[in-house]
Amino acid sequence: MKETFARYGIKLSDDKIEKLKYFGEIIKEYNCKINLTSVVDDREVLIKHFLDSAIGEKFFPIGANCCEVGSGGGFPSLPLKIVREDLRFTLIEATGKKCEYLKYAVKELSLDNVLVVCGRAEELGKDKNYREKFDAVTARAVAKMNVLCEYCAPFIKVNGKFIAYKGEAAEELKEAENAVKTLGLTIESVNCFDLPDGMGKRNIIVMEKIKNTPAAYPRGNGKERKKPL
């Protein structure tokens, strides 16, 4: 594991390696109860979930207060937290059973400054306790970029970052041009990675929030998906 991560400039201590291994066991345990992931082979979990999540760590500012939208299995947030102990995370997940799993994983892995919030992004994005409160917002495998921007932009502070984990995303980015502009974002960089063992190509898109998101967004009632910006 250490060598695999080192190839991407990520240094792992023995303690972090043990935490990632234990996280893999937790995923297996809970995957028998709820559908967290179809990826269950140890090597695939290491690369497709843990390494894929950790590759983006350099895009998160030091000590950032982060929000993850649609946490699901806890990717990229929990591997990022293990690798970058300085980061703080609020995990937003709408499914109760997945929230229970996330809380269990956070406790078992002894991860400080991680809060699990059970709720819908389109509702919490209008809540003054969450709206434009975060230095960095991230999401992985939640929705297409034009939809994802509307879910995530409301949580980001002006001058904060939106760090989106995607497969090959050129077409989605083109479709999202109007959403990016409307929601107060601008594309800072598109970073391309090849995972080991031919396990896929990944894009990490980094956007900056350059102005406040208009109060009308997110629109709610499913409009984000039904009529994307």
C-alpha positions as CSV (number, residue, x, y, z in Angstrom):
1,M,0.0,0.0,0.0
2,K,2.7,2.5,1.0
3,E,4.5,2.1,-2.4
4,T,1.3,2.4,-4.4
5,F,0.4,5.7,-2.7
6,A,4.0,7.0,-2.9
7,R,3.9,6.8,-6.7
8,Y,1.3,9.6,-6.5
9,G,3.2,11.7,-4.0
10,I,1.2,10.5,-1.0
11,K,3.2,9.5,2.1
12,L,1.5,7.1,4.5
13,S,2.7,6.3,8.0
14,D,2.2,2.9,9.5
15,D,-0.7,4.2,11.5
16,K,-2.5,5.5,8.4
17,I,-1.9,2.3,6.6
18,E,-3.5,0.4,9.6
19,K,-6.5,2.8,9.5
20,L,-7.1,2.3,5.8
21,K,-6.9,-1.5,6.2
22,Y,-9.4,-1.3,9.1
23,F,-11.7,1.0,7.0
24,G,-11.6,-1.8,4.3
25,E,-12.9,-4.2,6.9
26,I,-15.6,-1.9,8.0
27,I,-16.8,-1.5,4.4
28,K,-17.0,-5.2,4.0
29,E,-18.9,-5.6,7.3
30,Y,-21.5,-3.0,6.3
31,N,-21.7,-3.9,2.7
32,C,-23.4,-7.1,3.8
33,K,-26.2,-5.0,5.4
34,I,-26.6,-2.1,3.0
35,N,-25.5,-1.4,-0.6
36,L,-22.4,0.7,-0.1
37,T,-20.3,-0.4,-3.1
38,S,-20.0,-3.0,-5.8
39,V,-16.2,-2.9,-5.4
40,V,-15.3,-5.6,-2.8
41,D,-11.9,-7.0,-3.9
42,D,-9.2,-5.8,-1.5
43,R,-6.9,-4.5,-4.3
44,E,-9.8,-2.8,-6.1
45,V,-11.0,-1.1,-2.8
46,L,-7.4,0.1,-2.3
47,I,-7.1,1.6,-5.7
48,K,-10.7,2.6,-6.8
49,H,-11.8,3.9,-3.4
50,F,-8.8,4.7,-1.2
51,L,-6.1,5.8,-3.6
52,D,-8.7,7.5,-5.9
53,S,-9.9,9.5,-2.9
54,A,-6.5,10.4,-1.6
55,I,-5.1,11.6,-5.0
56,G,-7.0,14.8,-4.6
57,E,-5.5,15.7,-1.2
58,K,-3.1,18.3,-2.6
59,F,-6.1,20.4,-3.8
60,F,-7.5,21.0,-0.3
61,P,-6.1,24.0,1.6
62,I,-4.3,23.4,4.9
63,G,-6.7,23.2,7.8
64,A,-9.7,23.6,5.5
65,N,-13.3,23.3,6.8
66,C,-14.7,20.8,4.3
67,C,-18.1,19.6,3.3
68,E,-18.9,16.4,1.3
69,V,-22.2,16.3,-0.5
70,G,-23.7,12.8,-0.9
71,S,-21.2,11.0,1.2
72,G,-22.5,7.4,0.6
73,G,-19.6,5.1,1.5
74,G,-17.5,8.0,2.7
75,F,-15.4,8.6,-0.5
76,P,-13.4,10.8,-0.9
77,S,-13.9,12.2,2.6
78,L,-12.8,9.4,5.0
79,P,-9.6,8.4,3.1
80,L,-8.8,12.1,2.8
81,K,-9.3,12.6,6.5
82,I,-7.0,9.6,7.2
83,V,-4.3,11.0,4.9
84,R,-4.8,14.7,5.9
85,E,-5.5,14.9,9.6
86,D,-5.6,18.7,9.4
87,L,-8.9,18.7,7.4
88,R,-12.3,19.0,9.1
89,F,-15.3,17.4,7.5
90,T,-19.1,17.7,7.5
91,L,-20.5,14.7,5.7
92,I,-24.0,15.3,4.1
93,E,-25.9,12.1,3.4
94,A,-29.7,11.7,2.8
95,T,-30.0,8.0,3.6
96,G,-30.4,7.1,7.3
97,K,-28.7,3.7,7.2
98,K,-25.7,5.2,5.4
99,C,-25.5,7.9,8.0
100,E,-25.4,5.2,10.7
101,Y,-22.6,3.5,8.8
102,L,-20.6,6.7,8.4
103,K,-21.0,7.5,12.1
104,Y,-19.8,4.0,13.0
105,A,-16.8,4.3,10.7
106,V,-15.8,7.7,12.1
107,K,-16.0,6.4,15.6
108,E,-14.1,3.1,14.9
109,L,-11.4,4.9,13.0
110,S,-11.0,7.6,15.8
111,L,-11.4,10.4,13.3
112,D,-11.6,13.8,15.0
113,N,-13.5,16.8,13.6
114,V,-15.8,14.8,11.4
115,L,-19.6,15.5,11.6
116,V,-22.2,13.4,9.9
117,V,-25.4,15.3,8.9
118,C,-28.4,13.3,7.7
119,G,-30.2,15.5,5.2
120,R,-30.7,16.5,1.6
121,A,-28.2,18.9,0.0
122,E,-31.0,20.9,-1.7
123,E,-32.5,21.7,1.7
124,L,-29.3,22.2,3.7
125,G,-27.9,24.4,1.0
126,K,-30.5,27.0,2.0
127,D,-29.9,26.6,5.7
128,K,-27.9,29.5,7.2
129,N,-25.9,27.1,9.3
130,Y,-24.5,25.5,6.2
131,R,-24.8,27.9,3.3
132,E,-21.5,29.4,2.2
133,K,-19.8,28.2,5.4
134,F,-17.1,25.9,3.9
135,D,-13.6,26.5,2.6
136,A,-13.8,23.4,0.3
137,V,-16.7,21.3,-0.9
138,T,-16.3,17.9,-2.5
139,A,-18.4,15.1,-4.1
140,R,-17.8,11.9,-5.9
141,A,-20.1,9.8,-8.1
142,V,-23.2,11.9,-7.1
143,A,-24.5,13.5,-10.3
144,K,-23.5,15.0,-13.6
145,M,-21.5,18.2,-13.3
146,N,-24.3,20.7,-14.1
147,V,-26.5,19.1,-11.4
148,L,-23.6,18.7,-9.0
149,C,-22.6,22.3,-9.2
150,E,-26.1,23.4,-8.1
151,Y,-26.0,20.9,-5.1
152,C,-22.5,22.0,-4.0
153,A,-22.0,25.7,-4.9
154,P,-24.3,27.0,-2.1
155,F,-22.1,25.5,0.6
156,I,-18.9,27.1,-0.6
157,K,-17.6,30.4,0.8
158,V,-16.6,33.1,-1.6
159,N,-12.9,32.3,-2.5
160,G,-13.4,28.7,-1.5
161,K,-12.9,25.6,-3.6
162,F,-15.2,23.1,-5.2
163,I,-13.3,19.8,-5.8
164,A,-15.2,17.4,-7.9
165,Y,-14.1,13.8,-8.4
166,K,-15.1,12.4,-11.8
167,G,-14.3,9.9,-14.5
168,E,-13.4,11.5,-17.9
169,A,-15.4,14.7,-17.7
170,A,-14.8,16.8,-20.8
171,E,-18.3,16.5,-22.1
172,E,-19.9,17.1,-18.7
173,L,-17.8,20.2,-18.2
174,K,-19.0,21.6,-21.5
175,E,-22.6,20.9,-20.5
176,A,-22.0,22.6,-17.2
177,E,-20.7,26.0,-18.5
178,N,-24.0,27.8,-17.7
179,A,-24.3,26.2,-14.3
180,V,-20.7,27.2,-13.4
181,K,-21.3,30.8,-14.4
182,T,-24.7,31.1,-12.9
183,L,-23.7,29.7,-9.5
184,G,-20.7,32.0,-9.0
185,L,-18.0,29.5,-9.9
186,T,-15.0,29.5,-12.2
187,I,-12.9,26.5,-13.4
188,E,-9.4,26.7,-11.9
189,S,-8.0,23.4,-13.2
190,V,-8.8,20.0,-14.6
191,N,-6.4,17.3,-13.3
192,C,-6.1,13.9,-15.0
193,F,-4.9,10.7,-13.4
194,D,-4.5,7.1,-14.5
195,L,-5.2,4.6,-11.7
196,P,-2.8,1.6,-11.4
197,D,-3.4,-1.8,-12.9
198,G,-5.5,-0.3,-15.7
199,M,-8.4,0.5,-13.2
200,G,-9.5,3.7,-15.0
201,K,-8.9,7.3,-15.8
202,R,-9.9,10.0,-13.3
203,N,-10.5,13.8,-13.5
204,I,-10.4,16.0,-10.5
205,I,-12.0,19.3,-11.3
206,V,-11.1,22.3,-9.1
207,M,-13.3,25.3,-9.2
208,E,-13.1,28.6,-7.2
209,K,-16.1,30.4,-5.9
210,I,-15.7,34.0,-7.1
211,K,-19.1,35.4,-6.0
212,N,-22.1,34.5,-3.9
213,T,-24.5,32.0,-5.2
214,P,-27.9,33.6,-6.0
215,A,-30.5,32.9,-3.3
216,A,-32.7,31.1,-5.7
217,Y,-30.3,28.1,-5.8
218,P,-30.5,25.3,-5.0
219,R,-34.0,25.2,-6.5
220,G,-35.2,22.1,-4.7
221,N,-38.1,19.7,-5.4
222,G,-35.9,17.8,-7.8
223,K,-35.5,20.6,-10.3
224,E,-31.7,20.3,-10.1
225,R,-31.9,16.9,-11.9
226,K,-35.1,17.5,-13.9
227,K,-34.1,20.8,-15.4
228,P,-30.3,21.2,-15.0
229,L,-28.9,24.7,-15.5
